[in-house]
Amino acid sequence: MSSRQPLNGRTPSVKDVAAAAGVSLGTVSNVMNRPEMVSAGTRERVERAMLELGFVRNESARQLRAGTSRTLAYVMLDGTNPFFHDVAQGIELAAEDADLSLFICNSNGRTEREEVHLDRLMQQRVQGILITPVHPDAAALDEVARRGIPIVVVDRTPSSGAFCSVAVDDVLGGRLAVEHLIERGHTRVAFLGGPESIGQVCERLQGAREIWAESGLPADDLIHLPTAALTVGEGRAAGERLAGLPARRRPTAAFCANDLLALGLLQQTVGAGQRVPEDLAIVGYDDIEFAAAAAVPLTSVRQPRQELGRAAAQLVLDEATNPQHEHQQATFIPELVARVSTARQVG
């Protein structure tokens, strides 16, 4: 066969492939689904016919017959945050290893949008769903599990244990950040983060308060500045609030609940003519790529972002394929990465 066969503008079908290759429909089906059952010569002839005709198998129809797709889905919490893109990359690598595709949605921190995504994904019969939910104990997650679709919660830990989860010990992360600042001599520190509906923010604040109390420092000198979101803009706004505090109450260091807040605070501080870390030391959280690349390289609590995604994908695939699957709640350990933004010792 030397050239593509004309089909009067219509899409080539399995019947066309069978006719061009001189084989039965069953043989074409075996080449696509059970190639080991077909001799090498026949398989080559069928594959050549597919190529010449421009045949593309109807994967949607195959998935409909099978009752499931060869697709995983990840519902991320915030599409503007590089942290979740790194998690998605880890999921994608694991999906590729399993010869699956990955579909990514963004709830943008909105419960109603999250529910719409979950409903659509269930209709599409995806093989498994990974999600960083607005609330880890949301009823919508239970509904996914009730319908028999494997689901794994990423970067949160549901209280019920009704499905798998992967997360980082954020209480420990908060302790590491503030302990680092205390060791640098800071005795008045601000915590920037919010809203408090985000569980990770609460746990990082909890860790910060624990180590502060254990150090014997006055509780009032760990200043909590809530933010409306975990964004660069909110970090800049928080910096303006810090600058407006009376000098006797103004902190010498800040621990931000994520790197975007920390980068915004860094921008505002430097833009106002102050020095980092001489006038204000800053610690972020996540250790996204931009943290090390900032004008003043940012100290940050590193989360193993890709490892989180890969581990979550492996758990959802195990649930989808292993009848002996048992739910697991995997916890990763964070690591503090010290850089220039906290380099100066106080005193």
N, C-alpha and C positions, 0 to 999 in steps of 0.2 A: 504494500500500500504506500503510495508515494505522495499523495496530497490529501488534504482534508476533503471529505465527501460533502457535496452540497445537499442541504436538507430543506431548501426553500424557506430559509429564515427561521425555522422552528428549532427549539432546543432539542439536541439529540437525546434519545432515551436508551434504556437498557436493551430494548429490542433492536435498536439501530446498531448498538455495539455488538450484540450477538450475531446479527446478520453480517456485519462487516468482517467479523473475526471467524465466521463459519462455525460457531459453537451454539450450544443451547443457552437459554436464559439462566438455567441453574448453574451452568459453568461460570457465567459472568458474575452471578451472585457469590459463588465461592471465591472467585478472584478478589472480590471486594471485601468479603467477610471472613473467609476461611482459606487464605491463599495456599496454606500448606497442603490442602487436599487436591491441588491442581498441579499437573506436571509443569516443569519449567518452560518447556516450549509453548504449551497452550497458554500459560500465564503471560508470557511475553507477547503472544499474538493478540490477546485480549487487551493488554495494556497499551499496545501500539495502536489498536483500533480506537481506544478511548482518547489517546493523544491526538490522532488524526481527525477525529470527529469533534474534538473540543468538549468531550463529555465531562460533566461534573456531577458527582452523585448527589442525590437529594437527601442531605443529612437530616433535614427536618422530618421528612417522612419516616426515615429509619428510626429516629428518636421517638416519634409518635407510636410506632409499632412496639418499640422496646419499653415504652412507659417512662423513660428518663432520657436526659440529654448527656452529652459528653462535655458539660460545662459546669464550672464552679462559679459562684457569685460572691463578691465581697461588697457589703454595704458599709462604706466608711463614714465616720462621724463628721469629718470636715475636709472637704476637697481642697481647701486653700492651705492646709497644713502639710508641709513636706513629710512630717512623721508618718502620716497615713499612706503616702505614696511609697515610702520605703517599705512599710508593712506589706502593701500590695505587691511590690516587686518580689518579696519573699514568697508570697502566695503563688504568684505567677510562675516562679521557678519550679516550685513543687508541682504545680498543675502541668507544666510542660513535661516534667519527668514522667507523669502519668498519662501523657498524650491527651490532655484535656485543655480546653480554652477557659479563660477567665473573663467574666463580665463584672464591671465595676459600677457601683451606684454611689451616690452621695446623699446622705440624709440632711446634711447641713445643720445638724443638731436639732432637727425638728421631728417630733414624734409622729405627726401625721404623715410627713413625707416618708419616714422610715416604714410605716405601716403600708403605704402604697407600694413601695419597692418590694417589700416582702410578699405582698399579695400577688404582684406580677410575676415574681420569681417562682412562686409556687405554681402558678398557672403554666409557666414555661417548663416546669418539671426539671429544674436544674438538679444536678447530682448531689450538690451540697451547698449550703449557705454559710458564709463566714460574715460576722457582723461586729462592728464596734457600736453598740447601741447607745441611745440616749440614756436609757435606764436598763441596767442589766437584768432586772426582774420583770420586765414588761410582759404583759399577757400575750402580746403578738409573737414573742419568741416561743412561748409554750405552744401556741397554735401551730407553728411550723413543725415542732417536734411531734405534736399530736398527729399531724398528717404523714408522719413517717419520713420526713426529709431531714437528713443529717444537718445539724447546725452547730457551729462553734462560735462562742463569744470571744472576741479578740480585745485585749487591753482592758478588760473588765473581768470581774469574778462574780457570777450570779450566786445568790445565797442558797438556792435550792439544790444545786448539783444535778439538776435534771438533764443537763447536757454538758459537753466539754467546754473548757475555756483555757485560754493562755493569757497571762498577764505578767506584769513586773511588780515586784514588791515596792509599791510607791511609798509606803510608810518608811521603809528603810531608805529609799531615795531622798525623802525629806530630811531624814536624820543626817545622811551623808553631807547634804548641801549645807545645812546650818552648822554642823560640827566643823566643817571646813572653815566657815567664817569665824566661828568662835576661836578656833586654833590660830587664825590670823589676827586675833586680838579685838574683834568687833564685839561690842557690848550693847549696841542698839541696831537692830536689823528689821527691815520691812519684808513682809511676805506679800507678793503680788499674785493674785489669781482669782478666778471665778468664771462663771457663776458657780455657786456651791452645789448646784444640782449635778455637777460633773463629779463623779466619785473619785477620779484620780486627783482632782484638786483638793478635795477634803482629806484624802489619805496623805498627800504630800504636806499639807498643813499640819496634820496630826503628828507626823514624824518630826516636823520642825519644832512643834510645841513640846514633844517628849524630850528631845535632846536639850532644848533650852531649859526646861525645868530641871533636868538632871544636872545641868551645869550650875545651878544655883543662881541664875540671873533673874532679875525682876521680870515678872510676866508681862508687865506693861511695856517693856522695852523690846518685845517682839511685836511689831506693829502690823496688823493685818489690813491691807488695802484691797478690798474686793474689786474685781473688774467684771464688766458685763460680758466679756468674751476673752478668748486666748489669742489675741491678735496683736500685730505690730502697732496698730493705731491705739489700742487700749494700753499698750505699754508706754507709748508717748504720753497719753493722757495721765497715766499713773505717775510718770516722771514729773509732770507739772504739779500734781498734787503733793508729791514729796518735796519739791522745791518750795512750795508754799507753806510748809510746816514751820513753826518757830524753830530757831536754831537749836534750842535746848532739846527739842523733840525729834530733830531731823536725824534719820539713821545714817550710819556710815557705810552700810551695806544693804543689798537687797537680794532676796531669793525669789525668783520668778517661777511660776508654775509650769511654764514652758519656754522654749527658746524664742518664740515669736514675741512674747511679752518682753523678754530680756533684750532682744534686739531693738524693740521700740524704745525701751527705757534707755538703752545705750545711745540711740540717736538723739533723744531729747536731752540727755545729760551733756553729751559732747556739744550739741548745738547751742546749749545755754552757756557754753564757755567753761564748764566744769571738766575735771579730769577723772578718767577711769583707769586705774582703781584709786588714785590718790584722794579724790573727794568722795567717790562712791564706788565700792566694789560690787560686782554683779555676778550672780550665779544663775544660769538657766537650767532647763530640764529637757531632755530628749537627745541632745547632741546631734542635731541635724547638721547637714553639710555646711550651712551658712554660719554656724557657730564658730568654727575654726577659721572661716574666711572673713569674719567681720573686721572692721578697721582696728578695733581692739579685740583680739581673739578672746572668745568668750569661754569662761569656765562653765561646765555643764555636767549634769548627771546623765550619763549615757544609758540609753535603753537599747537592747539588741533588736533593732527594728526588723531587719530582714529575717532574723532567727524566729521572732514572734510569728511572722507571717508564714514561714515555712512549717513551723511546728503546728500551727493551726490547720494548715492545709493537710498535713499528714494525718491529723486527728479526724478531720471530716472525711477523708478518703478511707481511713480505717473503718469508720462507722458505716460507710456506704458499701464496703466490700467484705467486712469481716463479721461473720455471725456471732463470734465470741467477743465482740467489741465491748469494752467497759469504759464508761465516761471517766475522764481525767480532768483535773484542774491543775494545769502546769503553771509554775511560778518561776520567773527568771529573776536573777539578781542584778540590780543596777550597779554602775561604777561611776565614781566621780572622776572627771577629767579636768585637771587644773590647768588654766592658761593665764594670759596676761591680765584679764579683768579682775582677778583677785590676788595679783602677785605681791602687792605691797603689804608688809606687816604693819599693823597699827601700833603706835607707841614707840 
